[in-house]
Amino acid sequence: MSRLSEIEVLLATYNGDRFLREQINSILAQDYSNIRVLARDDGSTDETAEILSEYAGKYPDRFRVMPASAATGSAKENFLLLMKTSTADHICFSDQDDVWLPEKVRKTKEAMDRLEFRWGRHVPLLVFTDLHVVDDRLKMLHRSFWAFMKINPGHINRLAKLMVQSVVTGCTAMMNRPLLELALRMPSEASMHDRWIGLLASTMGRASMLNEQTVLYRQHDRNVVGTGQKATGPEDGKISFLDRVRRLKEGSTAIQWRNGQRDAIALLRVHGTEMAVEKQELIRAFLRCETSASRFVRIATLIRYGFNDVGISPNLARLAMLWTK
């Protein structure tokens, strides 16, 4: 029987001692045996660094910690340093506060094997999955993150949709070495590492989604990125139309739109000459939705290329933003 290829799990930490042991244990307990963890702490002031050192001492062949260095101040930059240090042919990203289900790595690697068989190992490839949303005690909140957040994972292969809404959650993702090599050039303007690798796979590689939940995605008061859902108060039904427009411009739809615009500019600057002409043209059209002086051009371009989202509310919000900007 051939030896399982090694998979490296990149673990980025910062003040995560509350849940860190539980997450590390779930990685080391995977039913795919050939896993190595590469961890980097970003200047924690709690017991996180000590916990990492403890595991490195206990599992010297399976757990490695990067030497302490200046804090980056962001999960994205922390992951980028981990990517630059990684040597494996396949890597996964790990947050510090989730729990991986035992079969996560094996099932994701099987999906990656199918992609590599179809497209070849030289092609940049990405696999990602759904998640269970849980509270800080791992009590189920939502069985499917995709359903709860109204995410259509198939949009990974529809660039117009992907420019508007990211569908890849980093802690579920696995990428191969060719995609990693592209991702090493991630610029500072990129909004997040997982959104960026999704865009790279969509424009210059291939991607596949596994329609299963492989992670308990823990929501708590220290999440850097999570569901982003907040309760609305009874007064929300009484606000004026102008106030509604203002909220739309300041809400999650607007944030996603601005992130998408920044990512589009960076993507053309860093990789524009490497992607197909039609994808370059689509990204430039996406930028015209924001930069054109004509509101009619902005709206017409949005509709023509299908830069819309799942659900009526975010699409109305986007139209309102572009009409009133």
N, C-alpha and C positions, 0 to 999 in steps of 0.2 A: 504493500500500500504506500502510495506516494505521501511525502511529508506535506502537511498543510503549509501554505505560504504565510509568511509573517504579516500581521496587521499591526500598525502602530496607532495607538489612541493618544491624541493630543489633548491634554488636560490643562486648561487655563484656570487659574485660581486667583481669588482676591477676597480676603476676609470671609472665607467660606467654611470655617471650622464646624459650624452647627450641623451641616449635612454631609460633609466631605467624606467621612469614613464610609457612610452608607453607599455613596456613589462609587467610591473606589472598590469596595467589596463586590458591588454588582458587576463591575467590569471584570475583575479577576475571577468571578464565578461564571463567566460566559461558557456556553457549551462548545465554543470554538476555542481550542486550547492554545494556539500559537499567537498570543496577544502580548504586546509589550506596550507599557504606558510611558509616555514622555510628558512630564509635567513642568510647568513654569508658574511660579508665583509672582504676582505683580506688586510686591511691597506690602503684604498684609501686616496688620498690627495685632491680629488675634493669634490663635494657635495653628493657623493653616500651614505655615512653613514647617512647624514641628511635626505635624501629621504627615506631610509629604516625606520628610526625612525619616520618619518612623517606617513608612512603607518601603522606602528605598533600601533601608537596612534589612528589612524582613524579607524582601523579594528582590535581591540584587540583579537577578537575571530577567526580571519582568517589569521592573519599575525604576525609572531613571528620572532625576530631577535636574533641570538646567541650573547652572550656577547663578547665584543672585546677581542681579544687574539693576540698572536704573528702571524705575517704574515707568510704564508707558501711559498709564491712566485710562486705558480702554481695553475691553475684551478683544476688539478687532486687532489691535496692534500686538496684544499678548499672543493671540493665535498666529499672527504673521511670523513672530519670532520662533514659535514652535514649528511652523511649517518650514522655515529656513533651516532648522536644525534636523528635521526628520530625514531619515534615510530609507524608509520602507517604500515598497511598490504600491501599497494601499494604505490609506490613513482614514481615521475617523476623528471627529471632533467630540469632545466631552465638556459639558458644563460641570460645575462643582456641586450642584444641588439636586440633580435628578436621580432616578434609579433606572438602570437598564434591565429590561426583561432578559431572561437567560439566553434566549435564542437570537437576540438582536444582531450580533455580529455575524453569526453563521448565515442567517437568512439574507442579510444584506450582501454578504460576500457571494452567496449563490446567485443573487440577482446581478451582481457585478460580473461574475463568470459568464453569465448568459450574454451580457452586453459585450464583453470582450470577445466571445466566440462569434458574435454577429458582426461587430465592427472592427475588431482587431485591437491589440493592446497598445498600439501606437496612437490611437485616437483618445483625446481627453474625454473621460467618462465619469459620470456622477450617478449615484443611487441615493434616494432618500425615502423616508417612510412617514407614516402618520404617528400620532402620539395620544396617550391618555392624559387628560388634564386632571391633576390631583392637588389637594391642599397640602399644607406643611406636614400633616400627619399621614399623607398618602391616601387620604380618603378620596374616592372618585368624585370629580366634579362634572366632567364631560368625557364620555367614552371616546369621542373622536375630536381631536383638535381641528382637523380639516373641516368637519361639519360645523363645529361651534364657531369658527372664524370665517366660515363661508369661503374656504379656499378650494379652488379646483386644481389639483396637482397636475392635471394634464396640461396646464398652461406652461409648464416647463418647456414644452415643445411648440409653444405659440408665443413668439417673442413680443408681439404687440401687447398681449395680456401681461406678460412677465414684466414689462417695463412699468406697468401700473401697480401690480401687486406681487410681492415676493411669495413663492410657494415652498421654498426650501427652509426647513428648520435645521440649523447647523448640527445640533446634537443627534440627529438621525442620519446624517450624511456620511457617505463613504466616497472617496474619489481616488482615482488611480494616479500614478506618477506623472503622466503627461498633463493632466489637469492641474496637478500640484505645481508643476513647473510654470504653467501660465499664471497660477494664483500668486506665485512668489513676487510678481510684479504689481501686486495690488497697491494702488496709490492711496495717499492719505484722504482723498476726497471720497473714496468708496464708503458707502453708508455702513455696511456691516459685511463681515467675511462670508457669511452664508448667502446673502443676497448676491454678492459679487461672484461667487463660484457658480451659482445658478445661472447668472448672465453669461459667464464664460462657457459653460456647458451648452447653453442654448445657442450661442453665436458661433462657437468654434469646435464644438464636440457633440456629444450625445448624452442623454439622460434617461433614467427610468425611475418610476416611482413604485414602491412596494405598498400595496393597499392593506397594510397591517399596522397596528400600533406596537411599537417596539420599545417605547420609553414611557416611564411615568414622569410626566412633565410637571414638576412641582412649582406651584404658585405660592409666593410668600411675600413678606414686606420688603425683601431685599433684591427681588428680581431685577436684573438689568434689562432684559427683554422678556416679555411674557404675553399673556393674552391681551393686555392693554384695555380690558373691558372695565368700564366704571358704571355704577348704577346712576340712573337719572332721577332727579327729584320731581315732585308733583308740580313744581312751578314751571317745568319745561314746556308744558302745554300752553302757557300763557305768554311766552315771549314774543316779541314783535318779529316781523319778517326780516327787518334789517339785522336784528340780533341773531336770528337764525343763520343768515348769510355769514355774519362775523364768526359764529361758532364753526360753521363749515370750513371757513378759511383757516381756523386755528386748530381744527380737530385732526383725527388720525388720517382721514382721507387726504388732507392738505399735507401732512407730514410725509405720507407715502409718496405723494406727487413730487414734493421737493426732493426727497431722497432719490426718486427715479430720475429726475432731471440732472442732479449732480452725477449720478452713476452713468447716465447716458453720455454726458460731456467727457467724463474720465475714460469711459470705454472706448470712445472714438479716438481720444488722444493716445491711449496706451496701445490699443489693439486694432484700431480702425483699418490699417492696411492689411491685416491678417485675416479679416472676415470677408465673407461673400459680399458682393456689391449690393445685392438686394437687402441685406441686413444693415449695411451702412446707411442705405437710403431710408429704411424704416426708422432707424434711430434718429436720423436728422429730421424726419417728419415729426417724430415725438417731440423733439426740441422746438420745432416751429409752433407746436401747440402752446408753448409758453412765451416764445420770443416774438411772434408776429405782432405787428402793431394793429392788425385788424382783428377785431373780435370774431368776425364772420370767418376769416381764415382759420383762426384758432379752433372754433367749433367744428367747421367743415373738415379740417384735418383729423381732429379727434374721431369724428364719426366715420370718415372714409377708411382710416386704417384700423379702426376697432380698438382704440385705446380705452377700453372700458373694463369694468370690474364685475364681479358677481354681486347681484343685488341692485335694487332700484336706488336706495338711499345714497350709496357712494357715487353712483353715476350722476345723480342729480346734483350732488355736492360738487363734483368735478365740473359739470357744466356751469354751475353758478360761479365757481372760482374763475373760470376762463372768461365768462361773459362780463364779470364785474371788475376784473383786474386792471 
